[in-house]
Structures are given as structure tokens and as C-alpha cells.
């Protein structure tokens, strides 16, 4: 915990007020007088986390479920330490803890000692559903936090391989009906599962080499995403084709044999649950309303009141007694204030263990975004090719050792010298922004953060939509050409999906980010083979629109300069829009890896949604910002893993 947070915690000690529930049941509006802004504070914290990483939403929903099914909804899942629930095997992949802690910190400042962690989690679960386009509901509050958290208590959570009978038993044990079981499991309409949770269905099921209840198309897709001896932690959408939207498509997938988890698919094959699934997937489905009611029921499992619980402090298991010496606390408080003042805002010590967040630099370097924006604008006006160049540079940085600015390091055998990176451009813009920031805020802003901001500005300057950029990355110290293994111009869709999944990016992210080809060019050496001698046939690729072939051949003659450039988005390469995706649809794109996106059922459906040809439609600008935020958080450096470089081309 950083010094600033320590100070905030001490402030809450000084203003501590005990608020007890004393036997009351939960009720809507519990904090209406004691902390009227409680729900707004939680909502804002969840929204900020979601904007940084949309996968936070299903993570928080799952966390609330796992909390309530173990000792009741008492926030025990939030307690960290050896052998706590967090360490149980079923909980090691939970995400969203930072969001709950952020909300708790803000609430302790606004209403010290009033709002329980258990209530924050229940509210955050509701807000997560709303942010993924689901229903809202009134959340009864007034829970107290539990004092017990043991990994052994989490051993009986519903599992990925459970039969309907076992699931019924586990839900009945917490007084939830079979219908509530099917409704709550419908929360799998958002979220993902690791390959290890279901790979036995793909290669070694009880019915043969593969589970015969799986749709063959989905089976092939899952086997590609989850090779038999591949990484068990690679994640796959539970609701294929709609894994980020809270809707009824999950149930439709079950009816087609497209349930990823065995525990999900058996809901369709079991006579006790199939009629419920059919009702929930119907055009007159009451899924949203039923989900809200079931969540309220679940959130009241085993709630604690009175002396059975407490109101936990931020980062503390139990609240402090009132017998603490006020003078001692005050002295400690003043010492910490002095330490913070001496520390200032510089250096990487503020980043130990922290994830990037919007507004990271605060008043310490208030002009960071405007400085980067002005420098990028200058370089793009001087040479418009710098816009797609900087965007591509950010992509190439994040896909190799994470978003750590390692692509910016110069020298022999660095990433910059690798084949795919030799045509990168925009380095001068990053260096100039760094020089200006070092003059204004020395030792504060990393090159990795500058590159991330510059990529956003490149999109905005070409007519695209902006987004809020989480900041706080550190710069990496390693840059090796041998590490540069990037998605290639001739990759099949399945390989692209695997490469993106390895970076925790899903198929929607894949299509969206490749949509960045709406600006930029490709070297003739990369594309010429398709237009003159495809696969050694002596003829152009027959899948290309015939009227497009002579245009590219004119730009890239067969024996011409391989370094000459051709637009990736014919006729609109300087504007950030959806015209590139329209070109993919009409087979008028130069890269084979782009063209094949139309041939795959899953990626084609996403393109159609971006183009308004399929419902529900997707907004390209919004989704691009979301996917860029996700990509920018790949393997970020914190603490001793990185540094703040003085110049971007060399380590300190």
C-alpha cells in the first residue's frame, strides 16, 4: 500500500464512526442518510474499471457469486492472505479486486466506517451487468463483513463438470430453486473460461475422443483455441459470438450444442432444466427480470448482522477499536504527510504493484496528455504517414513482452531491427514528446505511456473516436529482435485467433483492432505474391475482386520496388472509419490475413455487426477504444520490473 493510500487510511481513522446493523435485514436505501452517495461512488469506480478493462464486468459478477456461495454474502472472498478463499483453486482467476478496493477507499473518505465491503461487491455486481447492456435492479444493502476466509470452504462451489443433479444440490443448499439455477448460470452470457476447465470435452470425454454433444463447428474452433497440449490458462468466451453483451444468446447457444462448459450444456439435455432454457431463449423471454430477482435472492444468502460481522477498513481484515491513542495516530499521520511531501510525485516507487489507471499523473504532471497530443499533431501534419505508423508501433510493442516501450529501444539486435519493425515510423514524435515531458515533469512519465497516448492521438487526428487512456506503465529494460514474433500478413483466421487469445484478446478484439488497417499502407513485398503468383499458380488469388487486381498491380509492379507502399484501405487510407471493413466484405483488401476474416463465420458476423448488416449492431469507434485499452494493459511493468527512461531509445 502506497504512502498516499496510507495517509487516506489514517484520515479515516481520525474520523471513525461506528455504524452497526444490529440484527437488521438488508433493505433498499439502507445508506440513504448515513452515506447517500454510496451507490454513485461504487458505480463510478466500476465504470472506471470497466473502461480500462471490460473483462472486469464478468469478473466482478463471478466474484459476487463465489462470495455468496461460501459462508454467505459477507465479502470473505475479498480477504487476502495465506489459505484464504482467494487462494482456492476455483478463485485464483477471479478479477476485479482493484475495483472493489478503489470503491472502498473512496467510500472511507466520504463515509468512514459506514459501508461494508460485502455491500460494495453486491452493488458492483449489479453495475457490471448494466455496463454490459443488462438490466438494472434495486440492491438491498446493510450487510456486514465476515471475519473468516478459508480456502477449504471454497471447495464445494458449482464446477465446470457438474451434472444438473449436482448443480441442483448445490443451489438447493443455499435455498435457490432449479429455475434460479438456470437463470443465474445465464450470467455466463458474459465472461470467459480457461481452456483447462473444459479441454477434457474436446479430446478425452466419456463419450469418445470428443464430447459428441458439442456442435462440430464449435468443436473445431475450440480445439484451435485450446490445443490438447496448449496453455490451460488461455481463455475462451462462454457465449460464443456475444461474450461481452448481457443477453439471451447464451441460451440459444445451448440449444445448438454450443455450450462451452459441460455444466452449461447439460442444462439443455436434462429434462428438468431444458424447458426453462427454452422459455428463457424465447422471443418473450423474461430473462432480465428473472435474473434481477434471482440476484437479489442470492445476495441475501447468509448475510451477517450485529456482532456477527464488522465494517471492514480498506486493506484490513477487522476494524480498529476505539481505544487507539488519538495522539499516536495524529503523530503517525503527520509523519506520513511529511514523507509524502518529501517523496513528491516523481519516480517509479508510486507504481509498485499498481495497475495503470485513468488520471494516474494527476497534478504531478497535469499537462502530460496535452503535450503528447500537440507533438503528435505536429508530426502527423508534417507527415500523415506517422499516424498509422505510431498506431502500428503501439501494437508491435504490446504484442512483444507487453506494453513496455521496448520497441523504442535502439541498438543492435533490438526489436526495432527485426524484419516486421524495420518499416515502423513515428519514433521522432515519441522522442520529442519525451524531451518536452522531461523538461516539465522530470523522471515521471514513461515512454510506454507516451506511446500509448500517442496511439490514441493518431486515431483522433485521422477522424477516429477518442477514449480515456489508463496510465502508469513502467518502461522495460529488455529489447531483443528474436522476441519479435507477430501476427503476419498471410495468417489464417485460426492462427490470428490463437495469437490474440494468447494476449487475453478475444475474437471481437481481433476484428476490431485489425480494423485499424483503415489507415496506413503495406509494403509491396508483402502483398505482391497474391496479385501475380498466388501459391505458385502464376495467377492472382482468385478470392480477390477481379476489378481490384489491376489497381494493386499498377501500384506494385511484379519486378518493382518491394518497399513501395500500397494503401490498406483503398480510397480511404487517411480516414479512420469502417470503409476498410466494407472492403473486407467486397474482397478489395491487399493482405491475405485481412481478406480471410470474411470467410470465417465468427469474424464475418462481427464485421456484419460493425457494418449494420446484422443485429445487434456494434459501434466501431467505441469498440476500437475498448479493445485498445485492453491491448494497452498487456503485461504492463510495475515495481522493480521496469523504470522511467530518461530517453526512450536507451535504458537508464
N, C-alpha and C positions, 0 to 999 in steps of 0.2 A: 504494500500500500504506500503510495507516494506521500510526500510531506504535505502537499496541498490537501489531499484527502484526510490526512491525519488531523490537520487544523480544522477541517469541516466537522470531523467527528467530535473533536473537543468542544467545538461550538455547541453541538447538540447536547453534550454532557452538561454544559453550563446552563442550558435552558430546558433541562429534562423535566418532563411532566408525566406522571404515571396515569395511563388510561386503561382501565380493566374492563373486560367484558362481563365478568361475574355472572356466568350462567346463562347469558342471553343467547338465543339462536341468531343465526345470520339474518340480516334483513336488508332490503334495498334502501339506500340512503343512510347507512349507518354512520358515515363520516360527514353528514351534511352540515353539522355545526362545528365539529372538532377539527375537520380538515376538508373544507368544501372544495378545494382544488385537487383532491386526491386522484380522481379518475382522469382529469385533464393531464396531470403530471405523468401518470402511467401511460396514457395514450400517446403523449408526445415522445416519451422515451422509447416506446415500442415502434413508433413511426420512424424515429431516427435510426434505430437498429435495422428496421426493415429496409429503409432506403440505402443503408450501407450493404446489407446482405439479405435479400428476400427469403433465403432459406431459414432465417431466424423465425419466421412465422410458424411453419410446421414444427420447428424445434421447440418453441415455447408451448404449443398445443400439446405436443407429446410429453414435455416435461410435466405439465399440469396433470395429465393422465397418469403418468408414472408416480407422481406425488400422491395423488388421491388413492391409488390402489395399494399403497404401502402405508399403514398406520393412519390413513385418512388424510384429508387435505390440510396439512399442517406445516407445509413448507420445509419438511425434513429433507427433501431432495436437494435443497439449496445449501445445506451444511456441508462444508468441505473438510477434508482430513482423512487420515488413515481409516480404512474399513467403514467409511460412511456409505450411504446409499449411492452417492455419486460414483463410487469405485466399483459397484456391482457391474457385472458383465453387460447386463441389459441397459445400463445407464451411461456407459463410457463414451457413447457417441452423442449424448444429448448436447444441444447447443442453445444459447440464449441467456446463459447465466449473467453475462455482462450487462444485458438489457435490464434484468431484474435488479442487479446491483446499482445500476445507474439511476433507475427509478427510486430505489430505496434511499440513495444518497440525497436526491432532490427532495424527497418527502421528509427526510430527517431535518433538512434545512428549513422546510416550510412548516412542518408539524412534528416536531421532535417527540419520539416515543409514542406515536399515535397509531400509525398504520402498520399492520403486520406484513411480513414477507409472504405469508400464505395468501392474504388478500391481494397483494400486488400480483402474484402469479395467476390467481383466478381472473383478475381484470385483464392482465396481459394476454391470456389465452383468448378471451373474447375479442380483444383488439386485433389479435393475429388473424382471426377468422375474417373480421371486417376488412382488413388490409388486403386479403386475397379474394375479395369480392363476395364474401359470405354474409350471412345475416348478423345483425347486432341483437343484443338482448340485455335486459337489466340484470346486473350481477348482485346478488345478496352478499353483503360484506359483514365483517365482525368476527372473523376467525382469529384465533391466536396461534402463535408459532409453537411447534413441538420442540422438545429438548432432546429427543432420541433419534439417532440416524445410524442404522446398522446395515451394512451390505447384505448380511444374511437375510434381512427382512424383505429384500427385493428379489428373492429367488423364485417367487411364485407369480410374477407378472404374466399376463397373457403373452404367449410366444408365437413366433412366426410359423411354427409347425403344428399348432394346436388344432385338434378336431373341433367341430361345433360343440360336441358334448363337453369337452374340457373348457372351452370358452364359456359355455353356459354356466358351468360350475363356478368358474372364477368370477363371473359377473354377478351370479346369484349370491355369492359370498359377501358382496358389498351392496346387496339389495337392489340390483339393477336387473331388469327383465330381459328376455330374449330380444324383444323389439328394440330396447335401448342398446343392447349389444350391437345389433346390426346398424343402428343409427350412428352410434359413437365410432364404430370402426369405419364408418363412412368418412371420418376425418382424414382417412388415407387418400382422399381426393387431392390433398396437398402433401408434399413430402417425398422422401426417398428411403430406400433400404440398401444396406450394403450387400454386395454380391454373396458374402458368406452366409447371409440369412436365408437364402433360397437356392443356392447353387446345387444342392442335392436334387432339386426338382429337374435340373437341366441335364444332369449327367448320370445320376445314380439313384433313381427313385424306386419305390417299391413295385411300380408297375412296368418297369423296364429301363432301358438306357436313359429315357427321359419321361417325365410325367405326361401321360397321354391326354390329360385334361387341358394341357396348355395349347392355345392356338398356335399352329405351326409357324405362322409368320412371326408371332411374338417370341416363340422359342428360338428361332434363328437370330432374332435381334438380341435377345438376352444372352445367347451363347457368344455372340460377338462382343457384347459389352462386358461379359463376365466369363472369360476363358476358363477352362477347367482348372488350370494351374496358375491362374492370374491372381491379381491383388484382391483379397477378400474385402478390402475396405472401399473399393470403388463403388459409387452409389448410383442407383437407378431409380427413376421416377416410379412411384407406386401406382399412379394413374397415368398410363402412357398416353401421350398426346395432350394432356391437360393437367400436368403435375404442379402448376402454380396457381390454378384457379379453383376456388371453392365452389363446386357444382356437383351434379349428379352423374357425371361421366364415369366416375369410379364404378357405379353400379352397372352401367351399360357395359363396361369392360368385363365385369364378372360374367355377364350373360353371354359373352363371346369367348369365354375361356382366356381372358387377358388379365386375370388377377396375378400379380407378381408373387405374392406370398401365398403359401399353401393355406394358411389360416383364413385368408381372404377368399380364395377360390372355392373353398368348401362351403361358403355361405350360399353359393348357387346350387351345389349338388345335394345339400341336405334338405329334406322336406320340411324341417322345422323353420328354416330361415329363408328358403327360396321365395316363398310368397311375399315375404317382407321386402326382399330385394326387388321383386317385380313391381310392388307398389311404389317403392321409392324412386325407381327409374322411369316411372310412367310420366306422360305429359302433365298430369295433375298432381305431381309429386308434392308431398308436404315435408320433404326432407329438411329444408331450412328451419321451419318452425319446430319440427320434432328434435332437430339437433340442438337448438337453443334450450328446449325444455330438458333434454337429457343432460346437457352440460350443467344446468342448474342443479339437477338431481345429483349428478356425480360430484359437483363442487361442495356438496353438503355431507359427503361421506366422512364420518368420524371427526367432525370439527371439534376443536378444543375450546373450552370456555373457562373463565375464572382462574383458579390456581392450577389448572391442568396445563396451562400454556403461558406464554410470555409474548411481549412485543420485542422482537429481536432488534439489536442495533446493527448497523452496516458492518459487515465483516466480523460479527461477533455471534457466538452461539447463545449467550444468555445476557440479559440486560444487567447493567451495573446497579448495585444497591445505592440507596440514598445516603449511606453513611460515608461516602467518599469525602475526603477533606477538600473543601472548595478552594482553599488557598493553594494546595498542592496542584490541583487541576489548573488553576489560573496561572501558576508559575510555569507549568509544563506548556500550557497554551502559548505564553509569551515567548518561551524559548523556541518553540516551533515556528512562531511568527518570524523571529529573528533569523532562524535557519532558512526559512523560505526566502526572506528578503536577501540574504547573502547568496543563496543559490541562484536567484534570478530565474530567467526563463531559458537560459542557454544550455547547450549540452544535451547528451543523449540520456542522462540519468532519469529524466522525466518519462522516458519511454520503456522502462524496464517492465516487461510483461504486458504492456498496453497494446491494444489493437488500434489501428487508425480510426479516427472519428472526425466528423464534420466540425469545423471550428477549433481544431487542435491547437493552432498557434495563438488564438485569442488576441489579447492586447500585446503579447510579446513580439509579434511580427504582423501587425494588423494589415499591412499592405501586400502581403505575400501574393494573394490571388491577382490583385490589380497589376502588380509588377510583372508577373508571368504573362498575364493577358496582353499587356502593352508590348512586351518583347516579341511574343509570338505573332501578334498582329503586324508588327514591323517586318518580320521576316517573311510572313506569308504575302504581304503586299509587295515585297521585293521579289519574291519567287513563289507563286502559288503552289508549286510542287512541294513546298515544305509542309503544307497542311497534311496531305496523305502520308508524307514521309514521317512526320512526328507521330501520327496515329499508328502507323506500321511499326515504328521503333518501340512504342509502348507495348504493343502486342508481342514483339520479339523479345523484349525484356522480361515480361511477365511469364512467358512460356519456358524460360530457361532460368532455373534457380530462383524463380519467383520475382516479384516486382521490387527489385533492389537496386536499380540503376546500373547493374553490372554491364549492360550493353554499352554504356557510356565510357567505360574504361578503355584507354588507348594503349597500344603496345603490341609486341609480337605475341601471336597465338592467343589474343583476347577474342571475345565474342565478335567484336567488330570485324575481325579478319576472316571469319567463317563465310563460306560461299553465300548463304542466304542473306547475310548482313552487309555485303560489300556495296550494295546499291542503296543502303539506308541514307537518308538525308535529314537535316534539321539539327545536327549536333551543335552548330554555331548558336542557334537560338537558345538551347538549353544552357550552354556555357555563358552566354550573355546574361540570361536571367539569373544564373548563379552568382555572377560577378556583382550584379546590382543588389541582390539579396545579401551577399556577404558584407556589402558596404552599409546596408541598412540594419540588418539583423545578423551580425557575425556569429557563425557556428550554430545556427538554429535550424535552417531549412535544408532538408536532404535533397540530393539530386533526384532520388527516386520520386519524391513528392513533386518536384518541379516537372519531371517528365509526365507524371500522371495529370497534373493540372494542364500542361501544355497540350496533351492529347484531347482534353475536353475543349480547350480553346480552338484547336484545329477543326473540330466538328462544328462549333458555333460559327466560326469565320467562313465556313462553306455552306452556311444556311441551315445547319442542323440544330437540334434542341439541346440546351444545356442541362446539366444535372449537378447535384451537390456532391463534391468530391471529399471523401474521408481522407484525412491527412495524419501524419505521424509515423511514416515509414522511416527506417534507417537504411543507409547505403550498404551494400555488400562489399566484401573485400576480395572476392574471387571472380575472375572472368576468364574462361577458357574456351577456345574455339571448339574443342572436342565435345563440349556440353551442348552445342547448338544443334539440336535435333527438333526441327519444327514441322508443323503440318505443311505438306508440299503441294505444288500446283497440279499434280496428277493423282492425288489421293482419292481413293474410293470413299463413299459416304461412311461405310462401316469403320474404316480407319480414322476418318475425321471424328466420328462419334467417340471412338476409344481415346483418341488423343485429348479431346476436350473433357471427357469424363475423368481422365487421369488428373485433370486440373480442377476437379469438382464443378465443371461446367456442363450443363445438360444440353439436349438437342435444341431447345429453344435458344439457348445462349449461342450455340454453334451457328445456327442460321442467322441470328441477329448480328453477331459480330462479323461474320463473313459478309453481311450486308454493308459493312464499312467499305467494301470494294466499290461502292457508289462513287467514291472519289479515288483518284490515283491511276497509276499505269503499271504495266508489266513489261519486262524486257522481252524483245522478240525471240531471244534464245530459249525462253521458257515455253513459248506458245507455237513456234513455227512448225514443229513436227505435226501438230494436229491439223494444220492448214495446207500441208504439202505432202506429207508421207506418214499418215496415221497408222501406227502399228506395222510399219514396213510395207504398207499396201501401195504406196506411190500415189495415194489419193487422199483428199481431205477426210476428216472424221465425218461419217455420214449423218451423225446426230446433230451437226451444226446446221442452222438455217442456211440453205444454199446461197441466198442473196447476200449473206453476211461474209461468206468466204472471200470473194474478190476484194472487199474493203480491207480486210486484215492482210491479205496477200500483198496489196499495194503498199501498206504501211510497213510490212515486214517481208521484203523480197527473200526468195529462197536462199540466195547467196549474199544477202546484205549484212549489215552490221547487227550482230547479235545483241548489242547493248542499246540499240534503238528502242524507243518506248511506244507502246500502244495503249489506248485507253481501256480500262477495265469496264467502264460503263459508257458504251458508245453514245456520243451526242450529249452526255450529261455528266462528264467526269469531274466537273468543277463544282457540282451542286450535291449537297448531302440530302438525298431523297430516296424514294422507293423505286426509281426508274431502273436501278440495277436488278432488283428482284423481278421486275417486269421483263427485263432482258433474259434472265434465267428461264423464265416461263416460255419465252419465244425462241430459246436456243441461240441467242445472239451474244454470248459471252466468250471470252478468249481462253479462260482457264478451264481445264477439264474438271478440276475439283469443284468449280462453281457450277458447271453445267449439270453434273450428276445429282445436285441437290433436288432437281425437278424429277428425277427418276425414282427417288426413294419415297415411299408412301408417307412416312412420318415427316420428313423435311418438306415435302411438297405441300402437305396440309398446312404447315406453318407459313410457308410463302403465300399460300392462298388466303390465309387469315390476314396477313400483312397487306395484301392487295385488295381486301374486301370481297373476295370471291367465296369465302366460307365463314360461317359464324361459329363462335363469336369472333368478331374482328379483333385484330391486335394493332396497337399504335406503334409504328416502327420507332419513332423518336423516343418515346417513353421506354420501350423495351431495350433500345440500344443503351440508354443511360443506365438502366438497371443492370444489364449484362456487363457494361464497362466497370461499374462499381464492383461487381462480383470478381471480374478478372483482376482488377487492381488490388485485390486483397489476397491474391495467391502467394502463399509462403512469404509473407512480409517479415522483415527482420526486426527484432526488438532486443533490448538489453545489450549484452556483450556480443551478440551475433552480428552487429553492424556498427556503423559510425556515421557521423555527419562529415562528408567530404568537404575539404576546402575548395577544391576544384573538381569538376565532375569527371575529368578524364584520367584522374590518378587517385590512388588511395592515399591516405594521410601518411 
